[in-house]
Amino acid sequence: MKTVRMTVTIPDEDFQRIEQSKRAKGLSRSAMVHEMVATYFAGEELREKIDKYVDGYRRMPEDPEEIATLEKAQLDVMDGGF
């Protein structure tokens, strides 16, 4: 993986929180910031997937009859297995 060096300016309180977290986790500052960036982008990807799911559900909501049929099938399977 290619790396780049960057300089950023953040509030002192945020810097202190980063320092405290990196010490607690035993990470270098670079590793801590990398973890934070990766977590941020993973959260963004998850939010995008959730938004797509919600949009799809709004366009094609579940049919109450279909739900009732699936619930009955689950109960039938469970009753037959015990």
Biopython code that builds the backbone (N, CA, C, O; Angstrom):
import numpy as np
from Bio.PDB.StructureBuilder import StructureBuilder

atoms = [
    (1, "MET", "N", (0.858, -1.171, 0.000)),
    (1, "MET", "CA", (0.000, 0.000, 0.000)),
    (1, "MET", "C", (0.900, 1.229, 0.000)),
    (1, "MET", "O", (1.807, 1.358, 0.822)),
    (2, "LYS", "N", (0.630, 2.123, -0.935)),
    (2, "LYS", "CA", (1.370, 3.376, -0.993)),
    (2, "LYS", "C", (0.875, 4.282, 0.126)),
    (2, "LYS", "O", (-0.324, 4.333, 0.398)),
    (3, "THR", "N", (1.771, 4.985, 0.763)),
    (3, "THR", "CA", (1.380, 5.903, 1.831)),
    (3, "THR", "C", (1.775, 7.319, 1.469)),
    (3, "THR", "O", (2.670, 7.543, 0.654)),
    (4, "VAL", "N", (1.099, 8.266, 2.080)),
    (4, "VAL", "CA", (1.422, 9.675, 1.902)),
    (4, "VAL", "C", (1.482, 10.334, 3.278)),
    (4, "VAL", "O", (0.848, 9.882, 4.232)),
    (5, "ARG", "N", (2.243, 11.387, 3.353)),
    (5, "ARG", "CA", (2.334, 12.146, 4.594)),
    (5, "ARG", "C", (1.426, 13.358, 4.448)),
    (5, "ARG", "O", (1.379, 13.980, 3.386)),
    (6, "MET", "N", (0.701, 13.696, 5.519)),
    (6, "MET", "CA", (-0.158, 14.870, 5.461)),
    (6, "MET", "C", (-0.086, 15.610, 6.787)),
    (6, "MET", "O", (0.238, 15.035, 7.827)),
    (7, "THR", "N", (-0.390, 16.872, 6.726)),
    (7, "THR", "CA", (-0.429, 17.702, 7.920)),
    (7, "THR", "C", (-1.846, 18.221, 8.066)),
    (7, "THR", "O", (-2.442, 18.715, 7.109)),
    (8, "VAL", "N", (-2.382, 18.104, 9.275)),
    (8, "VAL", "CA", (-3.737, 18.588, 9.541)),
    (8, "VAL", "C", (-3.725, 19.432, 10.810)),
    (8, "VAL", "O", (-2.834, 19.307, 11.650)),
    (9, "THR", "N", (-4.716, 20.278, 10.927)),
    (9, "THR", "CA", (-4.888, 21.086, 12.131)),
    (9, "THR", "C", (-6.218, 20.699, 12.752)),
    (9, "THR", "O", (-7.261, 20.755, 12.101)),
    (10, "ILE", "N", (-6.170, 20.306, 14.022)),
    (10, "ILE", "CA", (-7.384, 19.902, 14.735)),
    (10, "ILE", "C", (-7.390, 20.582, 16.105)),
    (10, "ILE", "O", (-6.343, 21.022, 16.581)),
    (11, "PRO", "N", (-8.547, 20.669, 16.732)),
    (11, "PRO", "CA", (-8.607, 21.247, 18.079)),
    (11, "PRO", "C", (-7.770, 20.419, 19.062)),
    (11, "PRO", "O", (-7.638, 19.204, 18.915)),
    (12, "ASP", "N", (-7.215, 21.094, 20.051)),
    (12, "ASP", "CA", (-6.370, 20.428, 21.044)),
    (12, "ASP", "C", (-7.107, 19.300, 21.760)),
    (12, "ASP", "O", (-6.523, 18.257, 22.053)),
    (13, "GLU", "N", (-8.409, 19.515, 22.044)),
    (13, "GLU", "CA", (-9.170, 18.466, 22.750)),
    (13, "GLU", "C", (-9.201, 17.176, 21.923)),
    (13, "GLU", "O", (-9.060, 16.082, 22.468)),
    (14, "ASP", "N", (-9.385, 17.308, 20.617)),
    (14, "ASP", "CA", (-9.406, 16.133, 19.750)),
    (14, "ASP", "C", (-8.035, 15.465, 19.721)),
    (14, "ASP", "O", (-7.929, 14.240, 19.780)),
    (15, "PHE", "N", (-6.992, 16.280, 19.631)),
    (15, "PHE", "CA", (-5.634, 15.726, 19.639)),
    (15, "PHE", "C", (-5.382, 14.945, 20.918)),
    (15, "PHE", "O", (-4.822, 13.850, 20.881)),
    (16, "GLN", "N", (-5.794, 15.504, 22.051)),
    (16, "GLN", "CA", (-5.586, 14.822, 23.336)),
    (16, "GLN", "C", (-6.358, 13.509, 23.391)),
    (16, "GLN", "O", (-5.862, 12.520, 23.929)),
    (17, "ARG", "N", (-7.553, 13.495, 22.845)),
    (17, "ARG", "CA", (-8.344, 12.252, 22.816)),
    (17, "ARG", "C", (-7.664, 11.199, 21.943)),
    (17, "ARG", "O", (-7.627, 10.019, 22.291)),
    (18, "ILE", "N", (-7.129, 11.642, 20.807)),
    (18, "ILE", "CA", (-6.408, 10.709, 19.934)),
    (18, "ILE", "C", (-5.199, 10.147, 20.657)),
    (18, "ILE", "O", (-4.953, 8.942, 20.623)),
    (19, "GLU", "N", (-4.445, 11.019, 21.312)),
    (19, "GLU", "CA", (-3.252, 10.579, 22.044)),
    (19, "GLU", "C", (-3.617, 9.576, 23.138)),
    (19, "GLU", "O", (-2.941, 8.563, 23.316)),
    (20, "GLN", "N", (-4.681, 9.868, 23.857)),
    (20, "GLN", "CA", (-5.114, 8.968, 24.936)),
    (20, "GLN", "C", (-5.542, 7.616, 24.368)),
    (20, "GLN", "O", (-5.186, 6.573, 24.916)),
    (21, "SER", "N", (-6.294, 7.628, 23.284)),
    (21, "SER", "CA", (-6.762, 6.384, 22.678)),
    (21, "SER", "C", (-5.608, 5.567, 22.115)),
    (21, "SER", "O", (-5.574, 4.347, 22.275)),
    (22, "LYS", "N", (-4.666, 6.229, 21.459)),
    (22, "LYS", "CA", (-3.544, 5.493, 20.866)),
    (22, "LYS", "C", (-2.687, 4.848, 21.944)),
    (22, "LYS", "O", (-2.192, 3.735, 21.767)),
    (23, "ARG", "N", (-2.512, 5.555, 23.073)),
    (23, "ARG", "CA", (-1.747, 4.955, 24.179)),
    (23, "ARG", "C", (-2.481, 3.745, 24.750)),
    (23, "ARG", "O", (-1.874, 2.710, 25.025)),
    (24, "ALA", "N", (-3.782, 3.886, 24.922)),
    (24, "ALA", "CA", (-4.582, 2.795, 25.481)),
    (24, "ALA", "C", (-4.551, 1.564, 24.578)),
    (24, "ALA", "O", (-4.566, 0.432, 25.060)),
    (25, "LYS", "N", (-4.507, 1.795, 23.264)),
    (25, "LYS", "CA", (-4.500, 0.689, 22.315)),
    (25, "LYS", "C", (-3.099, 0.229, 21.952)),
    (25, "LYS", "O", (-2.928, -0.797, 21.292)),
    (26, "GLY", "N", (-2.103, 0.981, 22.378)),
    (26, "GLY", "CA", (-0.728, 0.616, 22.052)),
    (26, "GLY", "C", (-0.393, 0.823, 20.593)),
    (26, "GLY", "O", (0.392, 0.068, 20.020)),
    (27, "LEU", "N", (-0.988, 1.853, 19.980)),
    (27, "LEU", "CA", (-0.768, 2.123, 18.565)),
    (27, "LEU", "C", (0.095, 3.364, 18.383)),
    (27, "LEU", "O", (0.186, 4.217, 19.266)),
    (28, "SER", "N", (0.717, 3.441, 17.231)),
    (28, "SER", "CA", (1.394, 4.677, 16.858)),
    (28, "SER", "C", (0.322, 5.689, 16.471)),
    (28, "SER", "O", (-0.830, 5.320, 16.244)),
    (29, "ARG", "N", (0.696, 6.952, 16.395)),
    (29, "ARG", "CA", (-0.259, 7.974, 15.983)),
    (29, "ARG", "C", (-0.760, 7.691, 14.570)),
    (29, "ARG", "O", (-1.953, 7.820, 14.294)),
    (30, "SER", "N", (0.143, 7.308, 13.683)),
    (30, "SER", "CA", (-0.266, 7.011, 12.307)),
    (30, "SER", "C", (-1.248, 5.850, 12.262)),
    (30, "SER", "O", (-2.243, 5.899, 11.539)),
    (31, "ALA", "N", (-0.968, 4.809, 13.034)),
    (31, "ALA", "CA", (-1.869, 3.654, 13.061)),
    (31, "ALA", "C", (-3.229, 4.038, 13.631)),
    (31, "ALA", "O", (-4.260, 3.558, 13.159)),
    (32, "MET", "N", (-3.234, 4.896, 14.638)),
    (32, "MET", "CA", (-4.497, 5.325, 15.242)),
    (32, "MET", "C", (-5.312, 6.126, 14.240)),
    (32, "MET", "O", (-6.514, 5.900, 14.099)),
    (33, "VAL", "N", (-4.674, 7.061, 13.543)),
    (33, "VAL", "CA", (-5.391, 7.871, 12.553)),
    (33, "VAL", "C", (-5.868, 6.985, 11.405)),
    (33, "VAL", "O", (-6.977, 7.162, 10.902)),
    (34, "HIS", "N", (-5.039, 6.037, 10.992)),
    (34, "HIS", "CA", (-5.451, 5.104, 9.932)),
    (34, "HIS", "C", (-6.688, 4.328, 10.366)),
    (34, "HIS", "O", (-7.618, 4.157, 9.578)),
    (35, "GLU", "N", (-6.710, 3.856, 11.613)),
    (35, "GLU", "CA", (-7.880, 3.130, 12.130)),
    (35, "GLU", "C", (-9.112, 4.035, 12.138)),
    (35, "GLU", "O", (-10.210, 3.600, 11.790)),
    (36, "MET", "N", (-8.929, 5.272, 12.528)),
    (36, "MET", "CA", (-10.057, 6.214, 12.561)),
    (36, "MET", "C", (-10.608, 6.468, 11.161)),
    (36, "MET", "O", (-11.823, 6.490, 10.966)),
    (37, "VAL", "N", (-9.728, 6.658, 10.194)),
    (37, "VAL", "CA", (-10.151, 6.907, 8.821)),
    (37, "VAL", "C", (-10.868, 5.674, 8.263)),
    (37, "VAL", "O", (-11.912, 5.793, 7.622)),
    (38, "ALA", "N", (-10.299, 4.491, 8.512)),
    (38, "ALA", "CA", (-10.919, 3.254, 8.030)),
    (38, "ALA", "C", (-12.306, 3.072, 8.652)),
    (38, "ALA", "O", (-13.246, 2.666, 7.969)),
    (39, "THR", "N", (-12.430, 3.371, 9.938)),
    (39, "THR", "CA", (-13.720, 3.260, 10.622)),
    (39, "THR", "C", (-14.727, 4.235, 10.032)),
    (39, "THR", "O", (-15.894, 3.893, 9.836)),
    (40, "TYR", "N", (-14.275, 5.439, 9.752)),
    (40, "TYR", "CA", (-15.160, 6.440, 9.152)),
    (40, "TYR", "C", (-15.699, 5.957, 7.810)),
    (40, "TYR", "O", (-16.906, 5.998, 7.570)),
    (41, "PHE", "N", (-14.804, 5.499, 6.938)),
    (41, "PHE", "CA", (-15.242, 5.073, 5.607)),
    (41, "PHE", "C", (-16.103, 3.810, 5.675)),
    (41, "PHE", "O", (-17.030, 3.661, 4.879)),
    (42, "ALA", "N", (-15.817, 2.910, 6.599)),
    (42, "ALA", "CA", (-16.667, 1.726, 6.769)),
    (42, "ALA", "C", (-18.068, 2.154, 7.200)),
    (42, "ALA", "O", (-19.061, 1.591, 6.741)),
    (43, "GLY", "N", (-18.145, 3.146, 8.077)),
    (43, "GLY", "CA", (-19.447, 3.668, 8.508)),
    (43, "GLY", "C", (-20.205, 4.308, 7.358)),
    (43, "GLY", "O", (-21.418, 4.141, 7.235)),
    (44, "GLU", "N", (-19.481, 5.045, 6.510)),
    (44, "GLU", "CA", (-20.103, 5.657, 5.341)),
    (44, "GLU", "C", (-20.661, 4.592, 4.402)),
    (44, "GLU", "O", (-21.778, 4.721, 3.902)),
    (45, "GLU", "N", (-19.879, 3.540, 4.165)),
    (45, "GLU", "CA", (-20.341, 2.449, 3.294)),
    (45, "GLU", "C", (-21.571, 1.776, 3.881)),
    (45, "GLU", "O", (-22.512, 1.456, 3.155)),
    (46, "LEU", "N", (-21.569, 1.559, 5.191)),
    (46, "LEU", "CA", (-22.717, 0.938, 5.848)),
    (46, "LEU", "C", (-23.947, 1.826, 5.728)),
    (46, "LEU", "O", (-25.041, 1.334, 5.450)),
    (47, "ARG", "N", (-23.780, 3.129, 5.935)),
    (47, "ARG", "CA", (-24.916, 4.051, 5.800)),
    (47, "ARG", "C", (-25.471, 4.040, 4.380)),
    (47, "ARG", "O", (-26.686, 4.087, 4.186)),
    (48, "GLU", "N", (-24.587, 3.977, 3.388)),
    (48, "GLU", "CA", (-25.049, 3.912, 1.996)),
    (48, "GLU", "C", (-25.854, 2.640, 1.750)),
    (48, "GLU", "O", (-26.888, 2.679, 1.084)),
    (49, "LYS", "N", (-25.385, 1.511, 2.285)),
    (49, "LYS", "CA", (-26.110, 0.245, 2.111)),
    (49, "LYS", "C", (-27.463, 0.304, 2.805)),
    (49, "LYS", "O", (-28.461, -0.171, 2.264)),
    (50, "ILE", "N", (-27.500, 0.879, 3.990)),
    (50, "ILE", "CA", (-28.766, 0.998, 4.720)),
    (50, "ILE", "C", (-29.728, 1.897, 3.950)),
    (50, "ILE", "O", (-30.912, 1.582, 3.828)),
    (51, "ASP", "N", (-29.220, 3.018, 3.429)),
    (51, "ASP", "CA", (-30.070, 3.920, 2.643)),
    (51, "ASP", "C", (-30.652, 3.207, 1.429)),
    (51, "ASP", "O", (-31.826, 3.386, 1.108)),
    (52, "LYS", "N", (-29.833, 2.395, 0.750)),
    (52, "LYS", "CA", (-30.319, 1.640, -0.409)),
    (52, "LYS", "C", (-31.384, 0.633, 0.015)),
    (52, "LYS", "O", (-32.394, 0.468, -0.669)),
    (53, "TYR", "N", (-31.158, -0.039, 1.142)),
    (53, "TYR", "CA", (-32.127, -1.015, 1.647)),
    (53, "TYR", "C", (-33.456, -0.328, 1.964)),
    (53, "TYR", "O", (-34.521, -0.807, 1.573)),
    (54, "VAL", "N", (-33.382, 0.793, 2.674)),
    (54, "VAL", "CA", (-34.601, 1.517, 3.050)),
    (54, "VAL", "C", (-35.328, 2.012, 1.800)),
    (54, "VAL", "O", (-36.553, 1.922, 1.714)),
    (55, "ASP", "N", (-34.577, 2.531, 0.840)),
    (55, "ASP", "CA", (-35.184, 2.999, -0.405)),
    (55, "ASP", "C", (-35.894, 1.846, -1.124)),
    (55, "ASP", "O", (-37.019, 2.004, -1.599)),
    (56, "GLY", "N", (-35.236, 0.701, -1.197)),
    (56, "GLY", "CA", (-35.846, -0.465, -1.831)),
    (56, "GLY", "C", (-37.088, -0.925, -1.097)),
    (56, "GLY", "O", (-38.085, -1.296, -1.717)),
    (57, "TYR", "N", (-37.027, -0.900, 0.234)),
    (57, "TYR", "CA", (-38.192, -1.309, 1.028)),
    (57, "TYR", "C", (-39.354, -0.347, 0.808)),
    (57, "TYR", "O", (-40.509, -0.766, 0.737)),
    (58, "ARG", "N", (-39.044, 0.949, 0.701)),
    (58, "ARG", "CA", (-40.114, 1.922, 0.464)),
    (58, "ARG", "C", (-40.754, 1.718, -0.907)),
    (58, "ARG", "O", (-41.960, 1.899, -1.073)),
    (59, "ARG", "N", (-39.931, 1.339, -1.886)),
    (59, "ARG", "CA", (-40.464, 1.114, -3.234)),
    (59, "ARG", "C", (-41.240, -0.193, -3.308)),
    (59, "ARG", "O", (-42.221, -0.293, -4.044)),
    (60, "MET", "N", (-40.802, -1.206, -2.543)),
    (60, "MET", "CA", (-41.460, -2.518, -2.580)),
    (60, "MET", "C", (-41.636, -3.049, -1.149)),
    (60, "MET", "O", (-40.924, -3.966, -0.738)),
    (61, "PRO", "N", (-42.576, -2.478, -0.395)),
    (61, "PRO", "CA", (-42.775, -2.948, 0.981)),
    (61, "PRO", "C", (-43.290, -4.383, 1.007)),
    (61, "PRO", "O", (-43.855, -4.879, 0.032)),
    (62, "GLU", "N", (-43.080, -5.031, 2.145)),
    (62, "GLU", "CA", (-43.557, -6.408, 2.288)),
    (62, "GLU", "C", (-45.079, -6.437, 2.289)),
    (62, "GLU", "O", (-45.740, -5.531, 2.796)),
    (63, "ASP", "N", (-45.603, -7.479, 1.719)),
    (63, "ASP", "CA", (-47.041, -7.697, 1.680)),
    (63, "ASP", "C", (-47.440, -8.411, 2.975)),
    (63, "ASP", "O", (-46.852, -9.440, 3.308)),
    (64, "PRO", "N", (-48.429, -7.888, 3.712)),
    (64, "PRO", "CA", (-48.837, -8.529, 4.966)),
    (64, "PRO", "C", (-49.215, -9.999, 4.794)),
    (64, "PRO", "O", (-48.950, -10.805, 5.686)),
    (65, "GLU", "N", (-49.825, -10.363, 3.675)),
    (65, "GLU", "CA", (-50.189, -11.765, 3.436)),
    (65, "GLU", "C", (-48.927, -12.622, 3.269)),
    (65, "GLU", "O", (-48.862, -13.751, 3.756)),
    (66, "GLU", "N", (-47.933, -12.070, 2.576)),
    (66, "GLU", "CA", (-46.674, -12.795, 2.391)),
    (66, "GLU", "C", (-45.984, -13.027, 3.737)),
    (66, "GLU", "O", (-45.443, -14.105, 3.985)),
    (67, "ILE", "N", (-46.007, -12.015, 4.600)),
    (67, "ILE", "CA", (-45.405, -12.148, 5.927)),
    (67, "ILE", "C", (-46.124, -13.237, 6.714)),
    (67, "ILE", "O", (-45.480, -14.072, 7.349)),
    (68, "ALA", "N", (-47.450, -13.233, 6.675)),
    (68, "ALA", "CA", (-48.230, -14.242, 7.402)),
    (68, "ALA", "C", (-47.908, -15.642, 6.890)),
    (68, "ALA", "O", (-47.797, -16.580, 7.680)),
    (69, "THR", "N", (-47.759, -15.791, 5.579)),
    (69, "THR", "CA", (-47.420, -17.093, 4.992)),
    (69, "THR", "C", (-46.043, -17.555, 5.463)),
    (69, "THR", "O", (-45.865, -18.722, 5.810)),
    (70, "LEU", "N", (-45.071, -16.647, 5.476)),
    (70, "LEU", "CA", (-43.717, -17.000, 5.926)),
    (70, "LEU", "C", (-43.703, -17.353, 7.408)),
    (70, "LEU", "O", (-43.019, -18.293, 7.812)),
    (71, "GLU", "N", (-44.453, -16.607, 8.224)),
    (71, "GLU", "CA", (-44.529, -16.916, 9.656)),
    (71, "GLU", "C", (-45.152, -18.288, 9.879)),
    (71, "GLU", "O", (-44.691, -19.047, 10.732)),
    (72, "LYS", "N", (-46.186, -18.608, 9.126)),
    (72, "LYS", "CA", (-46.815, -19.925, 9.260)),
    (72, "LYS", "C", (-45.840, -21.023, 8.865)),
    (72, "LYS", "O", (-45.762, -22.054, 9.534)),
    (73, "ALA", "N", (-45.095, -20.811, 7.782)),
    (73, "ALA", "CA", (-44.113, -21.805, 7.346)),
    (73, "ALA", "C", (-43.037, -22.004, 8.414)),
    (73, "ALA", "O", (-42.604, -23.134, 8.644)),
    (74, "GLN", "N", (-42.604, -20.936, 9.065)),
    (74, "GLN", "CA", (-41.608, -21.062, 10.137)),
    (74, "GLN", "C", (-42.167, -21.894, 11.285)),
    (74, "GLN", "O", (-41.491, -22.778, 11.811)),
    (75, "LEU", "N", (-43.400, -21.604, 11.666)),
    (75, "LEU", "CA", (-44.011, -22.350, 12.766)),
    (75, "LEU", "C", (-44.192, -23.821, 12.405)),
    (75, "LEU", "O", (-43.990, -24.697, 13.246)),
    (76, "ASP", "N", (-44.570, -24.091, 11.166)),
    (76, "ASP", "CA", (-44.731, -25.468, 10.731)),
    (76, "ASP", "C", (-43.410, -26.220, 10.813)),
    (76, "ASP", "O", (-43.367, -27.364, 11.263)),
    (77, "VAL", "N", (-42.346, -25.583, 10.382)),
    (77, "VAL", "CA", (-41.013, -26.208, 10.423)),
    (77, "VAL", "C", (-40.608, -26.439, 11.861)),
    (77, "VAL", "O", (-40.105, -27.508, 12.207)),
    (78, "MET", "N", (-40.825, -25.436, 12.706)),
    (78, "MET", "CA", (-40.425, -25.567, 14.114)),
    (78, "MET", "C", (-41.229, -26.643, 14.824)),
    (78, "MET", "O", (-40.674, -27.403, 15.618)),
    (79, "ASP", "N", (-42.520, -26.722, 14.556)),
    (79, "ASP", "CA", (-43.368, -27.735, 15.191)),
    (79, "ASP", "C", (-42.971, -29.134, 14.753)),
    (79, "ASP", "O", (-43.012, -30.073, 15.547)),
    (80, "GLY", "N", (-42.585, -29.275, 13.491)),
    (80, "GLY", "CA", (-42.207, -30.583, 12.971)),
    (80, "GLY", "C", (-40.842, -31.038, 13.447)),
    (80, "GLY", "O", (-40.535, -32.229, 13.407)),
    (81, "GLY", "N", (-40.029, -30.111, 13.893)),
    (81, "GLY", "CA", (-38.674, -30.457, 14.304)),
    (81, "GLY", "C", (-38.542, -30.838, 15.763)),
    (81, "GLY", "O", (-37.467, -31.257, 16.194)),
    (82, "PHE", "N", (-39.619, -30.701, 16.541)),
    (82, "PHE", "CA", (-39.505, -31.001, 17.977)),
    (82, "PHE", "C", (-40.430, -32.075, 18.402)),
    (82, "PHE", "O", (-40.453, -32.441, 19.577)),
]
sb = StructureBuilder()
sb.init_structure("model")
sb.init_model(0)
sb.init_chain("A")
sb.init_seg("    ")
for serial, (resi, resn, name, xyz) in enumerate(atoms, 1):
    if name == "N":
        sb.init_residue(resn, " ", resi, " ")
    sb.init_atom(name, np.array(xyz, "f"), 0.0, 1.0, " ", f" {name:<3s}", serial, name[0])
structure = sb.get_structure()
